Amino acid sequence: MATILNSWSSGVVQRYVDILTDAGFKAVFGDQRNKDVLIDFLNAILPEERQIKDLEYATTEIPGFALESKSVRLDLRCTGDDGTKFIVEMQRSSQYNFFKRCVEYAAKVYDSGTSRGGDYDIAPVYFIGILGEDMKFDRSNPVWKDRYVSTYNFREKETLEFAEETICINFVELYRFKKELKDCRSMVEKWCYSLKHVGKLQELPKELQIHAFERLFEACEIAKFSVEKKLQYEKDMITERDYKNILATAHDDGFEAGRTEGLAEGKAEGKIEVARTMKAKGLETALIAELTGLPEEEIMKA
């Protein structure tokens, strides 16, 4: 049985990175030397007809649709050996309009595949979102019991006919995954367990002693990082902790300001006060818009 340790309370030094942090995700899946680990994970999630033989890493920055539009930066973007595009995003905290953001990112990548001559023979785009928190999806239907991977694509309403392979949105909902390792039967369940708990483990559990997970744990082992990679990982972790602290402080300060004004019930004035506080803390306009639900134009005027 795998023993999960809390390194903060037990004083045990963390052996493996927490892959659900930005720094951990980047250190493992963003390192091209771990391409085989990424391929093994994606092949466990993707349908049988979309299995990957090889990948090439691509730029993570996607330009806007128009000159005045902002570019977006993805967590990870790859191209399969057959031209299929893959976007892999790790989302640890809840976010407003998350599904729409995923569709927008996938659409930008899909649009970038259009040739200048107007040829619409565009390679499909698969978006894979690894979710550490509840994104407010409706999972009340019993059909979602013991289902942790979901797939959204274009289908005909009545026949469910899948006419063309264009954009496919996939989510791996780790926040809903509660199984113990001894109860994990499928590769998907074992991947869910590994991704969720690797940062808290001190060794590779015997139930996961197959090549795919041996490579995953090897890629996550901090002691095996090069000096340069370890320094970058530690720097990224410090930045991530500072950013979360700023965000939490801004939220608390903004909520208190709204409460003092008697506007904590979600009125527009209270949201604007929260936005002002977040701006003062240095948060970007786009992030403030996602957190408050206010339009960017209104935030810029606040």
Residue, then its C-alpha position, 0 to 999 in steps of 0.5 A: m500500500a502506498t504511504i502518502l506523507n505530508s512533508w510539511s508536517s512530518g519534516v520529511v524532505q519532498r522527494y518528487v515534485d508536485i506535478l499539479t503545481d506550475a513549477g512541477f508541471k513545467a519540470v516534468f512535462g515541459d522538459q523534452r527529455n521526458k517526452d516519452v512520459l508525456i506520450d504515455f500519459l496522453n495515450a492513456i487519455l486519448p481514444e484508441e484511434r488517436q494514439i501517439k507515436d511521437l511528438e514535437y514540442a512547439t511554441t506555447e505562445i499563440p497570437g491573437f485573432a486580430l492585431e488588437s487581440k492579445s496573444v495567449r501563452l499555453d502550458l504545453r503545446c505539441t504536434g503529433d507525428d501525423g500533424t495533430k495538435f495537442i494542448v496540455e494545460m494544468q489548472r489547480s485552482s477554480q476559475y470563472n468561464f474555464f470551459k470557454r477559455c479552453v475552447e478559445y485556446a483550442a480554436k486559436v491553435y486550430d485557426s493557426g493551422t489554416s493555410r494562407g491559400g484558404d485550404y481547410d484541410i486542417a489538422p485536428v486539435y486536442f485540448i487536455g486539461i488536468l484539473g486539480e479543483d472543481m471547475k463548476f461542471d455539472r456532475s450530478n448525473p449518476v453517469w459521472k460516477d467513477r468517470y474522471v475523464s470527459t470528452y467534448n467535440f462536435r456531434e450531430k444532436e440526434t444521431l450523435e454522428f461525429a462528422e469531422e475531427t476538428i476540436c476535441i476538449n478533454f478533462v482529467e478531473l483529479y479533484r473528483f478522483k478519491k480512489e486508493l491505489k489498491d482500488c485502481r484497475s485501469m491505466v487511467e485510474k493509475w495515472c489519476y492516482s499518480l498525478k494527484h499523489v506523486g508529490k506526497l510519496q517517498e517511493l514508487p508503489k509496487e502497484l505502479q512498477i511498470h515502465a510508464f510509471e517508473r519513468l514518471f517517478e524518475a522524471c519527478e525525482i528532484a534529486k535527479f535534476s541537473v543543477e540548472k534545472k533544480l535551480q530553475y524549479e526552485k525559482d519557479m516554486i518561489t515565484e508561484r508561492d509568492y503569486k498565490n500569496i499576493l492573490a490570496t491577500a488581494h482577495d481578502d483585502g478586497f473582500e474586506a473593503g467590499r464588506t466595509e462598504g456594505l457591498a459584500e453581497g456581490k453588488a457591482e460596487g463591491k466587485i469594483e472595489v475588489a478589482r481596485t485592490m487586486k490592481a494595486k497588488g499588481l495582478e493582470t487585468a485579464l486575471i482580475a476579470e476572470l476572478t471578479g467577472l467584470p469586463e476588462e474595460e471596466i477594470m481598467k477604468a477602476 
